Amino acid sequence: MEKKEFELDLRGEVCPFTFVKTKLQLEKMESGDKLAVIFDHAPAIDNVPRSVRNEGHKILGIDRIEGKLWKIHIEKVD
């Protein structure tokens, strides 16, 4: 089955909602699908990747984009 790529724009969201919304999106996805999450709330750069790893998913990378924006690349793992 072909793997899909998703993007979730969470600019303006604050912790813990950045992780909650990321988790809800991951629940809708199949194993191996990829998710890019964009956010601008600084604590999320530490909290979201840690929480996603604790859920068993892979962090493929973290990029700083456009000044204060961040993008986390995640692969869903079941």
N, C-alpha and C positions, 0 to 999 in steps of 0.2 A: 504494500500500500504506500502511496506517495505521501511523504511528510509535508506538512504545511508550515508556513511562517505567519506569525501574527504580530501585531504591534498594538501596544496599549499606551495611550497618552494620559499620564496622570499629573500633568502640570497643574499646580494649584492645590493638589491634595497634600495632606499632612500625615505623618505617622500617627497611628498605626494603619490608617486607611490605605496607604500605598501598598503595604503587604497584603492586607485583606483583599483588596481588589485584584492584586496580582495572583493571589491564591485562587480566587474565584475564577479567573480566566484560565489558569492552569487546569482546574478541574474540568473544564469544558473541552480540553485538548486531548489528543492521543499521544501515547508514548513516542518519543522521537521528534515530535513537533517542536518548533522553536518559537520563542516569544521575546520580543524586544520591548522593554518598558522604559518610557521616557518620564522623568520627573525633575522637579526643581527644588524639592525640600531637602536640605543638606543632611539631616539625620538618616534619611532613607538610604544614603550611600553605604552606610554601615549596616543598618538594620535589615533591609530587604534581602541583600545577598546572603546574609547569615541565616535568616529565617527560611529562605528558599532552599538553601543547602540542608538545613535541619529537616525539611520536608522530603529530602531525598533527590532533589533535582540538581542538574549541573549548571553552574555559572560558566558560560563560555567566554565572557568578557564584560568589562565595564569601561565605557567611553565617556569622556567629558565632551559635550557638544554645545556650541553656541553660548559660551560664557558660563552661566549658572545652571545649564541643563545637563543632565546625565542620562545615559542609556545603558541599561543592563540587558545583556543577552543571555537567555535561559533556554536550556533544553529540558523538556518534560521527560521524567523518568518514572515509570510505574513499578 
